[in-house]
């Protein structure tokens, strides 16, 4: 632990949960391949969700455990499809065996580019030669990922539709579109490092095109994702061109990777809308309106009615909020949200799973421990302390 970042906040619980989440994530990583299971509970069958594991590796980078992160980025590069995409699930026990599941989920493409850029930047500050070697070794996969996004931007300005983070239907979901735009921005910065000016220019242009589509009004033609009537970002545009106006907290990724300034009035109003519709349990945030999955759905890994009510709260979503609250100067709320996270961990400050039952304050056990949730907490704590910033340079 001493080889990476340690924290000393005003709260012993935060400090303890931080280090224990790191220990858990180190233990959960496959020691040879570098991949992480989505959850350590057997109910998730130790599947590797590439999206979730990419964020887990970002947490390792943020906390300065670079060797674990690098092992993952190389593993992810090794299982990339030749067209620059990834399958949704892989077998944690076998290096390159994918498991059929909901596809396509393309959010991992942009997250790969962001994560590689963050890792390269950290390496460059401490060991420029190692950084150069890393980028040279992984450049083919960076190009595949960046080219896939750039070459598949449609006439609407969006990247390819996918099943995105919640795996419910194929749509132009804001979560994936944010990862595309931020990912191309990261790819642009990496291309500049490689001296590939053509790709740098293309990726920069592509990032801006997708960003403009996200910010465009949903009443425009073609439609964007900004709901100017109600001052928030819609969840998605359906593939038939109709609008999905669901208030969805995963859309908060728009500020996490810096597509808009935290002081922008759209971010201010979007945050207010998300909190007003999705807050439960004081500082917990549900993933979206009328979410029944852990309540009435028979597909819940813990069985129907694992949660005592609809809209269980997701610690990931609360950590997104803590970041923007810190950036907006509201450290009182940001700190309270971090303390809320700690109060909803399992015994011994063990990282929770995907969600918490707001009717009793208990973490849902079927997806515990979830490494990605621990990483979002780590990154939120370091953001609060001004020792990490996930936002990419503006464009």
N, C-alpha and C positions, 0 to 999 in steps of 0.2 A: 504493500500500500504506500509506503514512503517514497517509492519511485515515481509516483504520480501526484496529482493534486489532492491535498487534504483540505478540509474546510474547518473554519472556526467561526461559527455564527453566534448569535445571542441565544441559541436554543440547542440544548444538548440532544434533544430528539432528532433534530434535523441533521446534526453532525453524525450521530450514530447511524441513522437510517442511510445516510450518504455512503459511509464506508461499508456498511453491510450489504447494500445493494451492489456495490462494486465487487465485493467478495463473491456474492451469489452469481453475478454475471461472469466473473472469471471461472468459477466452477462449472457453469453451465455451458461454456464454450467447448466445442469438440477440440480436444488438444492437438489433433493432427490436421484436420481440415480447416478449422477456424470458424465453422458455422455455429449458429445458435438455434436451439429449438424455440418455437414460438412461446411455449410454456413448459415448465418442468413437470406439471401434472400429467400423468399418463393419459388422461382423457383427451388430450390434444395429440396423442400418439407421436410425440417428439418430431412433428413436422417442422421444417424450416420454412417460414414465410420470408422470402427474400426482402420484402419491404421492411418488415419489422426488424430483421437482423441488420439491415443497413443502418437503421437508426441506432440500434444497440452499438454498432461499431462507431458511429458518430460520438456516442457517449464515451466510449473508450478513448477516442482521440481527444475529446474535450477535457477528460480527466488526466490526459498525458500518459495513458497506457498504450503507447504507440505500437508496440509489437503485437498485442492482441488485435488491435484494429487493422494493422497491415496484413496479418494472417487472413482476416476476413475479406478484405478487399481483393486479395489475390484469389481466395476461394471463389468469391463472386465472379471475378473475371473468368475463372476457369470453367464455370458452368453457363456462361453467357451463350445464347443462341447466335448463330452466324449473322442473323439480321439485326443484332443489337438488342434484342429483347431477352426476357427471362421467363421461365415458367413461374407459376405462383408458389408452388410447394416443392421442396426437396426432402429426401430422406437424410436425417441427421447422421445416420450410421454408415451411409455410403456416399462417397465423395461427389458423384455425379449421377444420381438417380432421382429423376423428378417424379412427383406423385400427382396424378391427374386431379384437378380441383377446378374451381371457378377460374375461367380465363376468358379474355386476357386481363391481366392486372399490370398495367404499364407504369404505375407510380414508381416502381423500383428503378426504372431507367434513369429518371431525373435524380433520384436519391443517390444512385451510384456516382453520377457526375459530381454532385455536391460533396459527397463524402470523400471522393478521391481528391477533389480540390482542397478540402479542409485538411486532409492528411498530408498532402504534398506541402501545403503552406506551413504546417507545423514542423515537418521535417526540414524544410528549407531554412527555417529560422535557427535550427540547432545543428543540422548536418547537411549542407547543400549538396554534397556528393551523393549521400544516401537518397535525398529527394530526387535528384536527377536520375539515379538508377531506378527508383520506384516508378517515376513517370515514364521512362523509356520502356520498362517492362510491361506496363499496363496500357500503353498508348493505343494499341490496336483496339482494345475493348472500349476505351474512351471514344475513339472515332466511330466505332460501330454504334454506340449508344447515342452520341450526338447526332450522327447522320440520320439515324432512324427517326428521331424526333423532328429534326429540321426538314427532312425529305417527305414527311407525312403530315405537314401542316396543311389543313384544308382551306377551302375558299372562305370559310367562316372565321379563319384565324386561329382556330383551336387545333391542338394536336389530336392524335387518334382517340376516339372514344374507347372506354374500357370499363371494367367492373369496379375499378377503383378500390378505395379503402374498405368499404362495407360489403362488397361482394354480393350485391343484390340484383343489379341489372347493369347492362352496358349503357353508358351515358357519357356526356361531356361534363364530367364532375370537376368541381373547382379544385378539390384536393390534388387530383392528378395534373390538372392544368397548371397549378402553381409549381408542382415538381418539374414539369416540362420547362416552364419559363426560367425558373431558378437554375435548373440543371443545364440549360443551354448557356445561361450566363456563366456558370462554373466552367462549362466546356470551352467557352470563349476565352476565359482567363488561362486555362490550361493550354489552349492552342497558341496563345501569345507567348507562353513560356517555351513552347516548342518551336516558335518562329513560323507557325503555319498561319500566315496572315489571311489566306482565303477562308479557311475554316473559322478563324476568329471573327471575321466580318460576317460570315453566314450565320454563325451561332448567335452573334450579337443581334443581328436583324431578326432572327427567328424568335429569340427571347422577347424582343420588343413586340413582335406581332402577336404572340400569345398573350403577353401582358395586356396589350391594348384590347384584345378580345375579352379577357376577363373583366376589364374595367368598363367595357361598353354597356350601355343600358340594355336591359332584357326586352325593352320595347322596340329596340332598333331592328333593322334588317341588314345583315344577319344579326341574330340575337346575341347579346352579351350576358354577363352574369350579375351585373349590378342592378339591384332592385331599387331604382331611384324613388319609387312611390313610397316605399316603406323603409328605405335607408339601411339596407343590408345586402349581402351577397347571397344570391340564390344557391341552392345546392348544386343544380345541374341544368343543362339543356338536354332533353331527350333526343334520341337519334332521329325521331320524326320531326324535330324542330320545335316541339312544344316545350313549355317551361316547367321545371320542377322547383317550386318556390319554398320547399322545406327549409326551415332554419336548422342548420347543421354545423355543429361546433368544429368539425374537421376543417371547415373553410377558414378557421383562424390561422391555418398554416400560411396564409397570405402575409401575415406580419412576422411570423417566425423566420422566414427566409428573406424578409426585407423587400417584398415587391412594392409595399407602400410604407411610408414613414408612420411611426406610431402616433404622430401628431396630426396626420391627415384626417379631415373630418369624416371621410368614409370609414376609416378604421375606428374612430371614436364611436360613430353611430352603429356600426356593425357589432362592435363589442357590447354596446348597450342592448341591442336586439338579442344577441345570443344569451347574455346573462338574464335578461328579463323572461325569456321563454324556457330556458333550460337549466336554471339553477335549482338545486335541491341540497338539503343537508348543509346549509350555510355557505360553503365554498365549493361544493361539488358541482360539476357540469355534466349533464347528460350528452350523449353524442348527437342525438337529433330528436325532433318532436315525435311523440307517440311511439317511441322505440319499445317494442314488445319482446325483443329477442330473449332476454334472460327472464322474462316474466311468463308470457303465455306460449311462447314458441316451443314446439316439441323438439326442435333441433338444438336447443341449448345444451352444451356439453354436460351441464350438471343436472339436466332433466327439466321438465316443465315446472315453472314457478320456483326456479332457483332463487330468483329475487322476489321480494314481497310486494313489488309494485312495478308498473311500467317506468321507463326512463331511469334505470339505474345510472349512477354517475360514474364517469370514466376519469381516473386520475390524469391520464394523458391530456385530456381537454383542459383540466384545471391548470396543468403546467404551462400550456400555451398561454392561458390568461395571465398567469403570474409573470411571464416574460414581458408582455406588453404593459402590464401595470407598473413594472419596474421602469421600463423605458419611458413611460408617461409621468414618472415621478411619484407614483403612488406606492411607495415601499411598504406602507402599513398594510395595504391589502395584499400585496405580493407576499409578504412575510406570513400573513394569516393563512394564505392559501398553501404555502409550504408546510406550515404547522398542521393544517387540515390533512394534507397528504400523510404526514407522519402518524396522525391519530387514526388513520384508516389502514395502516399497515397491519400485517398479522403479528402474532406474538413474537417478541424478540426483534421487532422492526423489520420483519421479513417483507420484502416487496410484494404488494398485492398483485392480483391478476388484472384482467381487463377492466372490471367494473366493481363498484361498491353498492350494496343494497342500502339506499338512503332511508329505508324505514327502520333499520336497526343499526346502521353505521358499520356493518360487517362486510369485509371484502368477500366477493364471490370466489369460492375455493376452486372451482373447476378449471380456471385458467391461471391459477397461481402456482408457481411464481412466473411472472411474465417479464423477461429481461428488458424488453423495450420500454415498459413502464418505468423500470428502475433508471434507464438511461434518460428518459424525459425528465425525471426528477433530478438527476445529477446535473443535466444541462440547465434546468431552471434555477437550481441553487447557485451554480457558478455564474449564471447571468445576473442573478440578484447581487452577487458579490463583485460584479464587474470584472470577472476573470474568464469570461467566455462570451462570445457573441455569434449566434448561428447565422446572422444576416450576411448576405453576400454584398459586395460593392454595388452601389446603385447603378442603374442603367436607364 
